[in-house]
């Protein structure tokens, strides 16, 4: 997990791990500060997972419920 790394720092870390021969054995995730404006920069770094908290930070809530009632049998059935 690379949290709050810049895209440049993520790319450098991926490169270092590749040079050490361990990159393919590690699942890499970047998070923190990733937005819709810079996601392509992070995607180009070679990480496996991008976590974007921005999509949940300003979500408006919606209160919903589901009521299930037993249907009556119709006289034709």
C-alpha positions, 0 to 999 in steps of 0.5 A, a space after each residue: 500500500 502506497 498511501 499519499 505517495 505522489 504519482 512520481 513516487 509510486 512510479 519510482 517505487 514500482 521501478 525499484 521493486 522491478 529492478 530488485 526482481 520482486 515486483 511480480 510477487 507483490 500486489 501494489 495499491 496506491 491510495 490517498 490524493 487520487 482524483 478523477 483529474 490525476 487517476 491516469 497519471 497513477 494508472 500509468 505507474 504500473 500499480 495493480 490497484 487504485 483506491 479513490 476515497 474521493 468518490 465516498 467523501 462527499 456522497 449525499 445519503 439516501 434513506 431507503 426502505 423495502 417493504 414486502 407484503 404478502 399478496 392475496 390470491 386472486 379469485 381466478 387462480 
